[in-house]
Amino acid sequence: MARKEEPKIQPNNDLEKKIIEAFEVFDHSGKQVVDVREIGTILRSLGCCPTEAEIQEVILATENKEATGNVPLSNFLPYMCKVMIEHRFYPASAEMLLAAFRYFDKEERGYLTKERFAQLMLEEGEPFTQEEYDEMMQTALDPVTDTITYEYYINQLMVEDEIVETAEPPK
C-alpha cells in the first residue's frame, strides 16, 4: 500500500523558515525527509558546531523509527527550534577562541605555524577530517607569512545570527 504523502510544513516564524530552508537543500526526494548522513551538514549550515556525539544525539532524537536511516522534517523542525532557541551547539565566542589560541601560542607571537595548527586540528581532541581541515585553511592561512594569525582568523569566523535572537518559540 502506498504511503500517504505528508502535507508541506509551513514556517510560523523566521527561525522555522531558516531550518526548513536548510533541510530542503538536502531533501533530494522532495518528500520532507533527509538521509541521516546529511544531519551534520544541515546543522553546520544553520551555524551550529556540534561534535560527532551531538550529531548522533540529534539523529537519535529525530530519526524516523519506522524507516531508519531517514529524518523527517516533522521530527527535525521542532527539535531544532528548541536546540537553536537554547543556543546549543553554538560556536565558541571570540573570547574563548582567542584564549585557546593564546594557550597554544607559548611564545606570544600572535600566530601559529601551519604545522602546529595542523597537529592541533588533525590530532588533538576531536580531530577534524582532512577535508574539514583543508577548508578551514582556505580562511585561516595567511598566504604572505604562511602562518595562522589567529586574531584575524577569529574575526573571519565570527558570524552573527540575528534570526535566533529574535525568533519566537515554536508553538
C-alpha positions in Angstrom: 0.0 0.0 0.0 1.4 3.4 -0.9 2.3 5.8 1.9 0.2 8.9 2.1 2.3 12.0 1.3 2.7 14.4 4.2 1.3 17.9 3.8 4.1 20.5 3.2 5.1 22.1 6.5 4.7 25.9 6.6 7.0 28.0 8.8 5.4 30.1 11.5 8.4 32.4 12.1 11.9 33.3 10.7 13.6 30.5 12.7 11.4 27.8 11.3 11.8 29.3 7.8 15.6 29.1 8.2 15.5 25.5 9.5 13.1 24.4 6.7 15.3 26.1 4.0 18.4 24.3 5.3 16.6 21.0 5.5 15.1 21.3 2.0 18.6 21.7 0.4 19.2 18.1 1.3 15.7 16.8 0.7 16.5 15.3 -2.7 13.2 13.4 -3.0 11.1 16.4 -2.1 9.2 14.3 0.5 10.3 16.3 3.5 12.9 13.6 4.5 16.7 13.5 4.5 19.2 10.8 5.0 20.7 10.7 8.5 24.2 11.2 6.9 23.1 14.8 6.0 22.3 15.9 9.5 25.8 17.1 10.4 25.9 19.2 7.3 22.5 20.6 7.9 23.4 21.5 11.5 26.6 23.3 10.3 24.7 25.2 7.6 22.5 26.5 10.4 25.5 27.9 12.2 25.8 25.1 14.7 29.1 23.5 15.6 28.1 20.1 17.0 30.5 17.3 18.0 30.1 13.9 16.3 28.4 12.7 19.5 25.9 15.7 19.4 25.1 14.9 15.8 24.3 11.3 16.8 22.1 12.7 19.6 20.1 14.8 17.0 19.8 11.7 14.8 18.6 9.5 17.7 16.0 12.1 18.7 14.7 12.8 15.1 15.2 9.6 13.1 12.1 8.0 11.6 11.6 5.0 13.8 9.8 3.0 11.1 12.2 3.9 8.3 15.6 4.1 10.0 18.2 6.0 8.1 15.9 8.9 7.4 15.0 12.0 9.3 11.6 13.6 8.5 11.2 17.3 8.7 8.2 16.9 11.0 10.6 15.4 13.6 13.6 17.7 12.8 11.9 21.1 12.9 10.5 21.1 16.5 13.7 19.6 17.8 16.0 22.1 16.0 13.8 25.0 17.0 14.3 24.0 20.7 18.1 23.4 20.1 18.6 26.8 18.5 16.5 28.8 20.9 18.5 27.2 23.7 21.7 28.1 21.8 23.0 24.6 21.9 25.8 23.5 19.5 26.8 27.1 19.1 30.3 28.0 18.2 32.7 29.3 20.9 32.8 33.0 21.5 35.6 35.1 20.1 37.0 35.5 23.6 37.1 31.7 24.1 38.7 31.1 20.8 41.3 33.8 21.5 42.1 32.3 24.9 42.5 28.9 23.3 44.9 30.1 20.5 46.9 32.1 23.1 47.2 28.9 25.2 48.9 27.2 22.3 51.0 30.3 21.4 53.6 29.9 24.1 55.9 32.4 22.6 53.1 35.0 22.4 53.7 35.8 18.7 50.1 36.2 17.7 50.2 33.3 15.2 50.6 29.6 15.0 52.7 27.8 12.3 50.7 25.8 9.9 52.4 22.7 11.1 51.4 23.3 14.7 47.8 24.3 13.6 47.6 21.0 11.6 48.7 19.0 14.6 46.1 20.6 16.8 43.3 20.3 14.3 44.0 16.8 13.0 45.4 15.0 16.0 44.2 16.7 19.3 40.8 16.5 20.9 38.0 15.6 18.5 40.1 15.8 15.3 38.8 17.4 12.1 38.8 15.4 8.9 41.4 16.2 6.2 38.6 17.8 4.1 37.4 19.9 7.0 41.0 21.0 7.8 41.7 21.9 4.1 38.5 24.0 4.0 39.5 25.7 7.3 43.0 26.5 5.9 41.5 28.4 3.0 40.4 31.1 5.5 43.0 30.6 8.3 46.3 30.6 6.4 47.9 34.0 5.7 49.4 33.4 2.2 52.1 36.1 2.8 53.5 34.7 6.1 52.4 31.1 5.7 51.1 31.2 9.3 47.7 31.4 11.1 47.4 34.9 12.5 44.7 33.9 15.0 43.1 37.3 15.8 42.5 37.8 12.1 41.2 34.2 11.7 38.9 34.6 14.6 37.4 37.7 13.1 36.8 35.8 9.9 34.9 33.1 11.8 32.5 35.3 13.8 29.0 35.2 12.3 26.1 37.0 13.8 22.8 35.1 13.8 20.1 37.6 14.4 17.3 35.1 13.4 17.9 33.0 16.5 17.9 36.1 18.8 14.6 37.4 17.5 12.7 34.1 16.9 9.6 33.3 18.8 9.5 29.8 20.4 7.6 27.2 18.3 4.0 26.7 19.2 
